[in-house]
Amino acid sequence: MVGKILEEIKASLVNVNFHDASYEQSGYHLSVDVQTGNIPDSVKFFKDKAFYLEDLFCVDYIDYLELVYFFNRYEELCRVKVTSKVDAGKPIAPTISNSYTMAHWYEREIHEFFGVYFDGHPNMTYLFLHEGIDHYPLRKKAVPVPDEDKKLLNSFKPQEEEDCFFVNLGPQHPSTHGVLRVVVKMDGEYIISAEPVLGYLHRMHEKMAENRSYLQFLPNPARIDYPGALLLNLAHVATVEKLCGIPVPERAQYIRTITCELNRIASHLLWLGAFPADLGALTPFMYAFDDREQILDILEDVTGSRLTYCYFRFGGLYNDVGDTFVDKTKAFIKRMRERFPMYEKLITGNVIFVNRAKGTGIFQQVDARKYGCTGPFVRSTGIPYDIRKAEPYAVYDQVDFDIPVGTAGDNIDRYHVRVAEMEMSLRIIEQALAKLPPGPFKTEKVPKKLKPPKGDVYYAVESSRGEAGVYVVSDESDTPYRMRWRVPSFSNLMTFPSLAEGNLIADAIATLGSYDIVVPEIDR
């Protein structure tokens, strides 16, 4: 089926250059070079063929800037990389935000970090940075921000109107789950518009990656998604392993799967406690954190940490697990399964919770591709898309599990999906423990100073919130020439303005709580 789609792409797109790619080596099936003037027509083709916009970013090759568009499909894995070169001196490209809504946000990010102007974009203002930035931070050479660009970037100012007022939801507000700010325009209790303002936790991880070796960058992913640190730790090491051709012992792959699923449950429990708390129910928070503490105890024994894990290494693990880890994990599986009926009574059957969550925050399945939504958020609409199934990694192809989905795509569906996912994680852990093979836990003689071959690679894992992808460009040095992190919270959150518009602010708070966003992940 993938071959048929690729042939259709080659037959339909004109005035482009095709480069066949090896998915096993690069992580994508086809590369397409497009002139900037042909970008809108090419993008329209992918939209018409039901591709979603997986990511959009920029790479500075000094002589020119390269825009990189990744397109993929929910129905069947078919990842296509589309590139377009723009002039480094005066970079201009047409916007694609009229075809893919999420591009509105990606293009703003590229503009403030690289200085690319997107013709036709309605709002080229700062998204992550501030007006004190003098140079485009992701350019390889110092390129100053012109005064006229500073005025443009800093032009977002809420305009007062008669019969309406503005509310700053955040950045210091418990319902925003971190320092997220949303400028909400109100008509009484109803929302006219909602504008996310980001950057309060921006730490420039992608720039840091260019100034650190692959090994030195190991602690960073845990700071991007701290509730699911192991999952992003895996994304980083697995990307480098793919780029360098480093083998991983089977035992290490099983342990990676087990610990990642434990971390997924811990992350979901954090959300399970916080979501009802947003709606005024504080008791579930105590029970959820009690269960989460059991997982943290287990993971602390093998990783040495309770939150920002850095356990995986290139070619394996930091250390092996023993019988104590296995026994404690089995005991937790038994305990957690006994707790589900309690949560059923406490939350699922709670009439107040149901009335607040059911029928609110409805996200239509048809809109998923416009934003590139992934994870429980998109599965709540009925789309059974999960990276662990679509392109299995570790040992997910060796275990049996289902993909929980919803039907309405509302707040309560997102709740049901995540609760069901915790049971699926227990099933995966149980099978992986039963099959855990003996043998080495790491590959011997992996060089400390890695110098991958020249080229690029994309690798994705299923984090607690959806698709976390890493794109690396290697120039054969021991530091990445470019490392891009595609994070699920960013694309999921940007549906909020649409879902909030016209609704009560109380329902918007419930909707925001159902997202399970991680602000450091969005800000990166």
N, C-alpha and C positions, 0 to 999 in steps of 0.2 A: 504493500500500500504506500509506504514512504517513497519507493522508487517511482510509483505512478504520479505522486504529487510533485516530486522533483522534476519529472519530465514535463509536467504541465507548466511548471514555473518557467522552465527553459523555453518552452514553446510560446508562452504568452508574453513574457517581458521582452521589450525591444530596447535597443540603444543601451545595453548593459553588457558587462563582461562577467562571465561565469567562471568560477574556480571550484572544481570538485574537491570535497573535503572528506577526510576519513573521520567518521564520528568517533571511532575508538581512540584516535589520537587527539583530535581537536575538540570533541564535544558538540560539534554541529555538523550538519549533513551537506551544506552547500554555502558557498560564499559568493556574493553578488556585488560587483562594483557599479555604482550608479553616479551619473553626473548630477550635480545639484538641481539642475532644471528638471530632471526626470524623477526626482524624489516623490512628488505628489502622486504621479501616475503609478509608480512602483508600489507605493504604500497602499493605494486604493486597491490594487490587485490582491495584496495580502489580506486586506480587510474583507473584500468580497469572498475570499476563499476561507473565511472563518479562522484566520490566524489571530492570536492575541499578541499585543506588544509586550514582549518579555522584558526588554530593557532598552534604554537609549542613553548613550553617553559619548564621550569624546576622548580621543588620544592625541597628544601633541607630539608630532614627529619633527618638530622644529621648522623644517622647510614647508610643511603644510599641517593642517589639522584634519583629523579623520573622524567623521561622525559614524558611530557604529549603532545599528539598529538590529536587535534580535527579535525574530518572530518565531512563534511556536504554536502548536495546536493542542487543545484539551483532549480531543478525541483520540489522537494518536501522535506520538512523539515525532516531530519533524521540525528541527531547529534550523533556521536559516539566518545567516549573518549578512546584513546589507551594509555596505560601507560607501561613504561619499567624501571625497577630499574637498576641503575648502581652503581658501587663501589664508595664510597665517597672518598677513598684514592687515587685511580687512575681511574677516570671516563673516560671510552671510549665507544663510540657507533658508529655504521656505519652511514654514511651520507645518507640522502634520497634526496639530491639535484639533483640527476640524475633522480628522478621520479617527484619531485615537485620543480620547479625552486625557489620558494619563500623560501624553506627550506635553501637555500644557505645563506640567510640573517638571518633567525631565528637562525640557528646553530652558526653563528658568534656571535650573541648576547648572546646566552647561554654560549659559550666558554669564552667570556671575563667577564661575570658576575658570572659564576659558576665554570669554569675551565674544563668543559667537552670537551674532544677532539673527533672530529668526523672523523673517519677513512675514507679516500677517498675524504674529502672536499678539493677543490682546492685552497682555500684562507682563512686560519684561521687568518686573521689580525684584528686589532682593527676596530670597526665600530662606537661605541659611545664614548669609553673612550680613554685614552692616555697612553703613556709609563710611566708616573709618578705614576700610580696606583700600590700599593704594595700588596693589598689583593683583592681577588674576592669579590666584594661588596655585592652580594646577598646571600652569604653563611651565615649560622646562627652562625658559629664560625669562628674566624679569620683564614683564610687559605691563606698563602702567595703565591704570584705569583712567580714561579721558574724563574731563570734567562733565561733558555732556552725558557720558554714560553713567556717571555717579548720580546725576540728576534723574536720569531715567530709572535706574535701579532703586532709588530711594523715593519713588513717586507714589507709593501706596499710602494714601491718607483717607481714612473713612470720612465721607462727606455727610455732614448733618443734614437731615431733611425734616420737614414738618410732619408731625404725627408718628415719628419713629425715634428710636434711641439705640445706642450701641452698648453692648455688654462685653467685657473682656472675660471670656471663659479661660482661666489660666493666665499666666503660666504657673502661678502658685495656687493650685486648686486640686483637691483630692480626686475629683472625677476625671481629671485629665491624665491620671496615671503617669505622672512625671511632668517635666516642664514643657508641656505643649500649651500653646496659646491659640485660641480661636476667637477672632473678632466677629461677634454675632450681632447682626442688625435686627432689631426687634420691632414688632408691631404688637404692643401689649405682651401677651405670653407666647405669641407666635413668631417664628423665625422667618425673616425675609431673606437673609443670606448669611452664610457662614464662611469665613476666610481663615484657613489655618496659617499660622505664622510660626515658622520653625527656627532652629538654629541655637536655641538656648543651651543645648548640650553638644554643640558641634565641636569635634576634636580633630577633624581632618585625618582620619585613619588612612584614607587612600593616599594622601601625601606622605604620611609616615611610612607607608609601605615602600615608597620609592627611596627612602633614606635608611632602610634597614634590610638586613639579609633575610632570606626566607625563614631562617631559624630564629632570628631576633624578633620577627613579627608574630611568633607563636602566641604570646600573651594577649595580643590585641583583639582577636575575634571575640573573646569572652567579654570584652568591654563594649562590644557592639550589641550583642544580645545577651545580657547577663542572666535572665531567667532560663535561657536555653543555651548556655555557654558551650556545652559539649557538642551540640549540633553544629555550631559555627566553627568550633575547633576542628571538627571532622571535615567541614567544607574546605577549610584552608589546607590541611595536610593532604587530603585526597586530591585536591587540585594540583598541588606540587608533585605528588606521587604520579599522577597521570602525565604531567609535563616532563618529568624526569625518567619515567618508566621504572619506578621503584616498586618491587613486589611487596605484598603484605601477607604474612602467614595467616592461615585459616583461623587459628585460635584467636589471633588479634582481631580479625574481622567479626567473629562472634561476640567477643567482649565489647567491641565498639558498638555493636547493635544493642546489646543488653544495656550498657550504660547510657546510650543515647535515649533509649526508650524510658529508662528510669528518669532521666532528665526531662523528657517530654511530659511525663506524668507530673513531675514536680512543678513544671511551668504551668500546666493546665490547672493544678491545684491552687497555685497563686492567683490565677484568673478566677477560679471557682469561688474563692473566698472574697475577692475584690468586687466581682460583678454584683452580687446581691447587696454588698455594702454600699455600692453607688445608689441603690434603690432604698436604702434605709434598713436593711436586714443585716445586723452585725454578727449574729450567732454563727452562721455558716463559716465566717472568716476564721473563727477559733478552731473549728473542727478541721477545716481544710489545711490550716497551717500545722495542726497536730499531725496529720497524715504526711504532709510535706517534710516535716522534720525527720520522719523515719527514713525517707529517701536520702536526705542530706547526710544523715549518720552513715548510711551505707556507702555513699559516694565519697565522703570524707576519708573513710578508711583506705580507699585505694588511690584517691587523687591528692589528698592532703588539703583539700579546699572544700568549702561549703557552698560556694556561689560561682566565682569566676574561674572555672575549671580550665586547666591546660594539661590534660592527661594524655592526649594522643601525640605521637611523634611520627616523623616521616619514616614509614616502613613498619609501624606498629604502635606500641604503647610505652608509657614511661615505666610501668612495672606490671607484673602479672597479678591475677586475682587468685585467691586461695579458697579453701573449703568454707571459711568463715563468711566470705562474701556470698558464696552460693547459698549457704544456709540462711543468712539474713535476708537475701533477696526472695527466697522461697517463702519465708515467714511473712514478708511484706505482701507478697501476692495474695496469700491467704487472708491477711488482715484487710487489705484493700477491698477484696471482693465482698467481705462481710460488711464493709462500710457503705457500699452502694445503696442498699435499701434504706439506710438512715438518710442519705442525701436525697433519695427519692421522696421521702416524707417531708424532710426539712425544706427542700427547695422546689423540686419538680412538681410536687403536689400542693405547693403553697398558693392559695388563690390570689393573694396580693401580687406575688411574683409573676404568676401567669398573666394576670390582667395588665401588668406593666410591660411585659415582654412580648406577649402574643399580639401579632398584627401591627407591631411598631418596627420602624427601621427596616422596612421591606426593600430588599435589593433584588432587582429583576435579573434573571439568568441571562437575558439578552444583552445586558449591559456589561457583563463580566469581561468580554474581550476588549472593550474600550479602555478599561483600566488595567488589564493584566492581573486581575485579582487571583490569588491562590490560597491554599490552606483551607482551614475550616470555614473561612468566610465564603469562599466560592463553592465549597462542598455543601453549604447550607442551602444553596439554590437548586441542588439536585445534580450538579456536575461532579462526577466521580473522579476528580483529578488529584492524584497523589504521586509525587516524585518517586516514592518508594515502590510504586507499582509501574509508573510510566517509564522510568529508567532506573532499575534497581541498582543499589550500591551496597557495600558491606555484604550482609547475608540475607537481605530482604527477599531475595528470590528463593531462599531455602526454607522460608517459614510461611505459614498460611494465616492470612488475616483478611478481613473485609474492609471496605472503604465506607464508613458511615456517611450518609447524605441526608439533607433535608428536602423540603418540598417548596415552602413559601419563601425562604430566604429572609425571614424576619429574625428578630432578636432571640426568640425562644428556639428557633431552629439552630441558631449558632450555639446556643447552650446545649441542646440535645446532641449535636454533632461532637462537641468536645467531650462531653461525658461518655459517649459511646467510644470515642477514640482512646480514652483511658483504659477501658476494658480491652480494646484491641492491643494496646501496648502491653498489658499484662499477658495477653495470649502470645504475643511475639516473644516476650522475655521468657516465658515458661518453655516454649519450644526451643529457644536458643540455649537455655540452660541444659535441657535434656540432650541436645546435640553437641554441647561444648566439647571440642576435641582436645586431646593433649598436643604438646608440641611447643615450639618457640613462640614467644609473644612479640618478637620484633625481628626484623631482617638485620643480619649482621653486616658490618662494614658499609653502612650508609655514610657517605662523606658529610662531615660537619659543615663544610662550605660547599653548598650546592650551586652548580652553574648549569642550569638547564639549557638544552639546545635552543637555538633561535626559533621563534614562532609564537603562537598564541593558543590558549585553551580555555574552554568554558566548562565549569563543573557545577552541578546543582545538587542540593540535598533538601529533604523535606524538614524544615524547622518546625517549631511548635506553631508558628503563625503562617507557614506556607513555604514557597520556593525561595531558598537562599542560594544565590548563585555567585560564583567567583570567576571573573575573567582576568587572565594574566597574559601580558605581553612580555616575552623574554628576549633580551638582547645578548644572551650568553654570559651575562655577568652574574654575580651572586645576589643581586637585588633586582626586584621586578622593575621593568621599565614602566609598566603601568599595571596597577591592580585595581579592579573595579568590583565593588560589592553590590549585588542586586539583592535588596532586602524586601520581604513581603509586607511589612508594616507600612512602608511608604505608599505602595500602590493601593493597599487596602484602605488606608486612612483617607486617601483623596476622593473616595466615594462619599465621604461624610457631607461635604457641601450640598450634594444632590439629595441625600437622604434626610438632611436636616431642614431643607427649605420647605416652608409652609407648615411645619409641624410645631407642636408645643415644645418649649425648651426642656420640660421634664422628660418628654419622650426622647429628645436628642441626647440627654444625659444617659438614658438607658441604652441608646444606640451606640454611643461612644464606648460605654462599658463593655458592650458585647464584642467589640473589635479585638480586644486583647492586644493592643498596640504596645510597643516598646519604644519609647522616645529616643534613647541612645542609638537604637537601630536605624530609625528614620534619619536622625542627624548625622550619624556615622562620623 
